[in-house]
Amino acid sequence: MTSGILKVMSSVSMATLTRPKLVLSQARSRIYSKPPKNRIGAGQSFFVMTVFTFAMLTPAAWILHHLPEYRGQRSRQTPKT
């Protein structure tokens, strides 16, 4: 574990740690930006957001809907002695 930490610390120089503006400008120079090839309309955005919302909320809603059944099964089980 300590050898891994030492390897990481040896790869990071003190100059890098003391000059955050230089590091930030170097990181920004690697980001490339172009306009999108295909524009996404409002209808497509709405559809994708709706599908994403249903995909995230459906399992939670199913669990909350069936919570009384889970509680009932738990109370019907006899405790092990």
C-alpha positions in Angstrom: 0.0 0.0 0.0 2.7 2.4 0.9 4.7 1.6 -2.2 1.7 2.6 -4.3 1.5 5.9 -2.5 5.2 6.5 -3.0 4.9 5.8 -6.7 2.1 8.3 -7.1 3.9 10.9 -5.0 7.1 10.5 -7.0 5.3 11.0 -10.3 3.9 14.3 -9.0 6.4 17.1 -8.9 6.3 19.9 -6.4 6.3 22.4 -9.3 3.0 20.9 -10.4 1.5 21.3 -6.9 2.6 24.9 -6.5 1.4 26.2 -9.9 -2.3 25.4 -10.2 -2.9 28.0 -12.9 -0.4 26.4 -15.2 -1.9 23.0 -14.7 -5.4 24.4 -15.4 -4.3 26.1 -18.6 -2.6 22.9 -19.7 -5.8 20.9 -19.0 -7.9 23.4 -21.0 -5.6 23.2 -24.0 -6.5 19.5 -24.4 -10.3 20.1 -24.6 -11.6 20.3 -28.2 -15.0 21.7 -29.0 -16.9 21.7 -32.3 -20.5 22.3 -33.1 -22.6 19.2 -33.2 -23.1 17.3 -36.4 -26.8 16.8 -35.9 -29.0 19.2 -33.9 -31.2 17.7 -31.2 -34.7 19.1 -31.1 -36.9 19.8 -28.2 -39.1 16.7 -28.9 -36.1 14.4 -28.9 -34.8 15.9 -25.7 -38.1 15.5 -24.0 -38.4 11.9 -25.1 -34.9 11.0 -23.9 -35.5 12.8 -20.5 -38.8 11.0 -20.1 -37.3 7.6 -20.8 -34.4 8.3 -18.4 -36.8 9.4 -15.7 -39.0 6.3 -16.0 -35.9 4.1 -16.0 -34.6 5.7 -12.8 -37.9 5.9 -10.9 -39.7 2.7 -11.9 -37.6 0.3 -9.7 -38.0 2.7 -6.7 -41.7 3.0 -7.2 -42.1 -0.8 -7.5 -40.2 -1.4 -4.3 -42.2 1.3 -2.4 -45.5 -0.2 -3.8 -44.6 -3.7 -2.6 -43.2 -2.6 0.7 -46.3 -3.8 2.7 -46.0 -7.2 1.2 -42.4 -7.4 2.3 -43.3 -6.4 5.8 -46.1 -9.0 5.9 -43.7 -11.7 4.8 -41.2 -10.7 7.4 -43.8 -10.9 10.3 -45.2 -14.2 9.1 -41.8 -15.9 9.4 -41.1 -17.7 12.6 -38.0 -16.6 14.4 -35.2 -19.2 14.5 -34.4 -20.5 18.0 
